[in-house]
Amino acid sequence: MKHCLVVDDSAVIRKVARRILEALAFEVSEAEDGAQALAKCQEAMPEAVLLDWNMPVMDGYEFLKALRQLPGGDRPKVIFCTTENDVAHIAKALQAGADEYIMKPFDKDIVEAKFQEVGLV
């Protein structure tokens, strides 16, 4: 079973994402900021990361740059999931190593389509 780490400071978003991902046969773990997420990736590298941009402690962009520096940190497919929808943010995310981009609010169809695009489903 593939493992997806959901990183978002909103418990509601994490719960919705968990429900969608478990329906797609993923094992799901959660983190509420980038620092927590980085620690979890150092323990066990997931196949996928669903990542919020705006979070306290360490934001999604800082987390992504740090993740890609870890041993094996180039492996997870990282999908940003955020309200930041301007082209500059999207370009910055992709340059930092994101694989895809989902706008909030999202639903099962959007998540499934993006996960298919990056070869996870």
C-alpha atoms as an extended CHARMM CRD file, in Angstrom:
* protein
*
       121  EXT
         1         1  MET       CA              0.0000000000        0.0000000000        0.0000000000  PROA      1               0.0000000000
         2         2  LYS       CA              1.3480000000        3.4250000000       -0.9260000000  PROA      2               0.0000000000
         3         3  HSD       CA              1.8540000000        5.9740000000        1.8150000000  PROA      3               0.0000000000
         4         4  CYS       CA              0.7920000000        9.6240000000        1.5280000000  PROA      4               0.0000000000
         5         5  LEU       CA              1.7240000000       12.3150000000        4.0220000000  PROA      5               0.0000000000
         6         6  VAL       CA             -0.9020000000       15.0650000000        4.2730000000  PROA      6               0.0000000000
         7         7  VAL       CA              0.6250000000       18.3410000000        5.4660000000  PROA      7               0.0000000000
         8         8  ASP       CA             -1.8460000000       21.0990000000        6.3680000000  PROA      8               0.0000000000
         9         9  ASP       CA             -2.4220000000       23.2810000000        9.4220000000  PROA      9               0.0000000000
        10        10  SER       CA             -6.2000000000       22.7710000000        9.0430000000  PROA      10              0.0000000000
        11        11  ALA       CA             -7.5180000000       19.6440000000       10.7680000000  PROA      11              0.0000000000
        12        12  VAL       CA            -10.6130000000       19.7980000000        8.5290000000  PROA      12              0.0000000000
        13        13  ILE       CA             -8.5400000000       19.7600000000        5.3290000000  PROA      13              0.0000000000
        14        14  ARG       CA             -6.4280000000       16.8690000000        6.6660000000  PROA      14              0.0000000000
        15        15  LYS       CA             -9.5980000000       14.9080000000        7.4780000000  PROA      15              0.0000000000
        16        16  VAL       CA            -11.1220000000       15.4970000000        4.0190000000  PROA      16              0.0000000000
        17        17  ALA       CA             -7.8350000000       14.6070000000        2.2930000000  PROA      17              0.0000000000
        18        18  ARG       CA             -7.4650000000       11.4670000000        4.4450000000  PROA      18              0.0000000000
        19        19  ARG       CA            -10.9590000000       10.2720000000        3.4800000000  PROA      19              0.0000000000
        20        20  ILE       CA            -10.2610000000       10.8020000000       -0.2480000000  PROA      20              0.0000000000
        21        21  LEU       CA             -6.8020000000        9.1930000000       -0.1520000000  PROA      21              0.0000000000
        22        22  GLU       CA             -7.9280000000        6.1810000000        1.8810000000  PROA      22              0.0000000000
        23        23  ALA       CA            -10.6750000000        5.6270000000       -0.7190000000  PROA      23              0.0000000000
        24        24  LEU       CA             -7.8440000000        5.5720000000       -3.3070000000  PROA      24              0.0000000000
        25        25  ALA       CA             -6.1170000000        2.8350000000       -1.2310000000  PROA      25              0.0000000000
        26        26  PHE       CA             -3.4210000000        5.0050000000        0.3640000000  PROA      26              0.0000000000
        27        27  GLU       CA             -2.1000000000        4.6530000000        3.8590000000  PROA      27              0.0000000000
        28        28  VAL       CA             -2.2610000000        8.2090000000        5.2620000000  PROA      28              0.0000000000
        29        29  SER       CA             -0.2710000000       10.0380000000        7.9060000000  PROA      29              0.0000000000
        30        30  GLU       CA             -0.6510000000       13.6900000000        8.8540000000  PROA      30              0.0000000000
        31        31  ALA       CA              1.4540000000       16.6530000000        9.8790000000  PROA      31              0.0000000000
        32        32  GLU       CA              0.2550000000       20.1560000000       10.7490000000  PROA      32              0.0000000000
        33        33  ASP       CA              3.3350000000       22.0660000000        9.6100000000  PROA      33              0.0000000000
        34        34  GLY       CA              6.4610000000       21.6260000000        7.5070000000  PROA      34              0.0000000000
        35        35  ALA       CA              8.7650000000       20.9350000000       10.4740000000  PROA      35              0.0000000000
        36        36  GLN       CA              6.5480000000       18.0390000000       11.6630000000  PROA      36              0.0000000000
        37        37  ALA       CA              6.3230000000       16.7640000000        8.0920000000  PROA      37              0.0000000000
        38        38  LEU       CA             10.1010000000       16.8490000000        7.6600000000  PROA      38              0.0000000000
        39        39  ALA       CA             10.5740000000       14.8140000000       10.8480000000  PROA      39              0.0000000000
        40        40  LYS       CA              8.0670000000       12.2190000000        9.5760000000  PROA      40              0.0000000000
        41        41  CYS       CA              9.8740000000       12.0070000000        6.2200000000  PROA      41              0.0000000000
        42        42  GLN       CA             13.1760000000       11.4080000000        8.0380000000  PROA      42              0.0000000000
        43        43  GLU       CA             11.5430000000        8.4830000000        9.8920000000  PROA      43              0.0000000000
        44        44  ALA       CA              9.8530000000        6.9700000000        6.8110000000  PROA      44              0.0000000000
        45        45  MET       CA              9.8150000000        8.5010000000        3.3390000000  PROA      45              0.0000000000
        46        46  PRO       CA              6.2870000000        8.4900000000        1.8390000000  PROA      46              0.0000000000
        47        47  GLU       CA              5.5110000000        7.8690000000       -1.8410000000  PROA      47              0.0000000000
        48        48  ALA       CA              3.4060000000       11.0310000000       -1.9280000000  PROA      48              0.0000000000
        49        49  VAL       CA              3.0330000000       14.3250000000       -0.0780000000  PROA      49              0.0000000000
        50        50  LEU       CA             -0.1070000000       16.4540000000       -0.2810000000  PROA      50              0.0000000000
        51        51  LEU       CA              1.2340000000       19.8080000000        0.8110000000  PROA      51              0.0000000000
        52        52  ASP       CA             -0.3160000000       23.0950000000        1.9410000000  PROA      52              0.0000000000
        53        53  TRP       CA              1.5830000000       26.3220000000        1.2620000000  PROA      53              0.0000000000
        54        54  ASN       CA              0.6480000000       28.6200000000        4.1550000000  PROA      54              0.0000000000
        55        55  MET       CA              1.4330000000       27.0690000000        7.5400000000  PROA      55              0.0000000000
        56        56  PRO       CA              3.0520000000       28.1880000000       10.7890000000  PROA      56              0.0000000000
        57        57  VAL       CA              6.5700000000       27.0990000000       11.8490000000  PROA      57              0.0000000000
        58        58  MET       CA              7.6970000000       26.0110000000        8.3540000000  PROA      58              0.0000000000
        59        59  ASP       CA              5.6090000000       26.6860000000        5.2440000000  PROA      59              0.0000000000
        60        60  GLY       CA              5.1210000000       24.2950000000        2.3470000000  PROA      60              0.0000000000
        61        61  TYR       CA              7.7400000000       25.9270000000        0.1560000000  PROA      61              0.0000000000
        62        62  GLU       CA             10.4420000000       25.7350000000        2.8700000000  PROA      62              0.0000000000
        63        63  PHE       CA              9.4430000000       22.1240000000        3.6050000000  PROA      63              0.0000000000
        64        64  LEU       CA              9.6930000000       21.1570000000       -0.0730000000  PROA      64              0.0000000000
        65        65  LYS       CA             13.1680000000       22.6590000000       -0.4530000000  PROA      65              0.0000000000
        66        66  ALA       CA             14.3120000000       20.8340000000        2.7290000000  PROA      66              0.0000000000
        67        67  LEU       CA             12.6640000000       17.5410000000        1.6650000000  PROA      67              0.0000000000
        68        68  ARG       CA             14.4550000000       17.5180000000       -1.6940000000  PROA      68              0.0000000000
        69        69  GLN       CA             17.8040000000       17.8080000000        0.1840000000  PROA      69              0.0000000000
        70        70  LEU       CA             17.1570000000       14.6800000000        2.3070000000  PROA      70              0.0000000000
        71        71  PRO       CA             18.5290000000       11.2640000000        1.2870000000  PROA      71              0.0000000000
        72        72  GLY       CA             15.7070000000        9.7870000000       -0.8180000000  PROA      72              0.0000000000
        73        73  GLY       CA             13.8850000000       13.1330000000       -0.6890000000  PROA      73              0.0000000000
        74        74  ASP       CA             13.7870000000       13.2440000000       -4.4680000000  PROA      74              0.0000000000
        75        75  ARG       CA             11.4630000000       10.2080000000       -4.5580000000  PROA      75              0.0000000000
        76        76  PRO       CA              8.0980000000       11.3730000000       -3.1660000000  PROA      76              0.0000000000
        77        77  LYS       CA              5.6230000000       12.9130000000       -5.5790000000  PROA      77              0.0000000000
        78        78  VAL       CA              4.7520000000       16.2840000000       -4.0570000000  PROA      78              0.0000000000
        79        79  ILE       CA              1.3870000000       17.8210000000       -4.8300000000  PROA      79              0.0000000000
        80        80  PHE       CA              0.8090000000       21.3210000000       -3.5380000000  PROA      80              0.0000000000
        81        81  CYS       CA             -2.7440000000       21.8560000000       -2.3420000000  PROA      81              0.0000000000
        82        82  THR       CA             -3.3490000000       25.5190000000       -1.6480000000  PROA      82              0.0000000000
        83        83  THR       CA             -5.4340000000       28.6500000000       -2.0620000000  PROA      83              0.0000000000
        84        84  GLU       CA             -2.4160000000       30.3870000000       -3.6660000000  PROA      84              0.0000000000
        85        85  ASN       CA             -3.4120000000       30.3090000000       -7.3070000000  PROA      85              0.0000000000
        86        86  ASP       CA             -1.3470000000       33.0140000000       -8.9660000000  PROA      86              0.0000000000
        87        87  VAL       CA              1.1370000000       32.0070000000      -11.6430000000  PROA      87              0.0000000000
        88        88  ALA       CA              4.1400000000       33.1960000000       -9.5930000000  PROA      88              0.0000000000
        89        89  HSD       CA              3.2890000000       30.8430000000       -6.7070000000  PROA      89              0.0000000000
        90        90  ILE       CA              2.7010000000       27.9170000000       -9.0540000000  PROA      90              0.0000000000
        91        91  ALA       CA              5.9870000000       28.5420000000      -10.8860000000  PROA      91              0.0000000000
        92        92  LYS       CA              7.8760000000       28.8570000000       -7.5760000000  PROA      92              0.0000000000
        93        93  ALA       CA              6.3820000000       25.5610000000       -6.3350000000  PROA      93              0.0000000000
        94        94  LEU       CA              7.3000000000       23.7090000000       -9.5310000000  PROA      94              0.0000000000
        95        95  GLN       CA             10.8420000000       25.1480000000       -9.5100000000  PROA      95              0.0000000000
        96        96  ALA       CA             11.2780000000       23.9540000000       -5.9090000000  PROA      96              0.0000000000
        97        97  GLY       CA             10.4260000000       20.4170000000       -7.0260000000  PROA      97              0.0000000000
        98        98  ALA       CA              6.6380000000       20.0830000000       -6.7640000000  PROA      98              0.0000000000
        99        99  ASP       CA              5.1160000000       17.5730000000       -9.1860000000  PROA      99              0.0000000000
       100       100  GLU       CA              1.5800000000       18.9340000000       -9.3530000000  PROA      100             0.0000000000
       101       101  TYR       CA             -0.7070000000       21.6190000000       -8.0000000000  PROA      101             0.0000000000
       102       102  ILE       CA             -4.2820000000       21.4170000000       -6.6580000000  PROA      102             0.0000000000
       103       103  MET       CA             -6.4570000000       24.4110000000       -5.8250000000  PROA      103             0.0000000000
       104       104  LYS       CA             -8.5400000000       24.5120000000       -2.6580000000  PROA      104             0.0000000000
       105       105  PRO       CA            -11.3270000000       23.6740000000       -2.3120000000  PROA      105             0.0000000000
       106       106  PHE       CA            -10.7600000000       20.2570000000       -3.8650000000  PROA      106             0.0000000000
       107       107  ASP       CA            -12.7830000000       17.0610000000       -4.2240000000  PROA      107             0.0000000000
       108       108  LYS       CA            -12.1000000000       13.3730000000       -4.8530000000  PROA      108             0.0000000000
       109       109  ASP       CA            -12.1710000000       13.7560000000       -8.6670000000  PROA      109             0.0000000000
       110       110  ILE       CA             -9.5190000000       16.4960000000       -8.6500000000  PROA      110             0.0000000000
       111       111  VAL       CA             -7.2330000000       14.6230000000       -6.2340000000  PROA      111             0.0000000000
       112       112  GLU       CA             -7.6100000000       11.3670000000       -8.1600000000  PROA      112             0.0000000000
       113       113  ALA       CA             -6.8990000000       13.0920000000      -11.5060000000  PROA      113             0.0000000000
       114       114  LYS       CA             -3.7520000000       14.7950000000      -10.1890000000  PROA      114             0.0000000000
       115       115  PHE       CA             -2.5110000000       11.5890000000       -8.5400000000  PROA      115             0.0000000000
       116       116  GLN       CA             -3.0670000000        9.7750000000      -11.8690000000  PROA      116             0.0000000000
       117       117  GLU       CA             -1.0940000000       12.4700000000      -13.7040000000  PROA      117             0.0000000000
       118       118  VAL       CA              1.9500000000       11.8770000000      -11.5160000000  PROA      118             0.0000000000
       119       119  GLY       CA              1.5960000000        8.0900000000      -11.7210000000  PROA      119             0.0000000000
       120       120  LEU       CA              0.4470000000        7.3400000000       -8.1530000000  PROA      120             0.0000000000
       121       121  VAL       CA             -2.9890000000        5.8930000000       -8.9620000000  PROA      121             0.0000000000
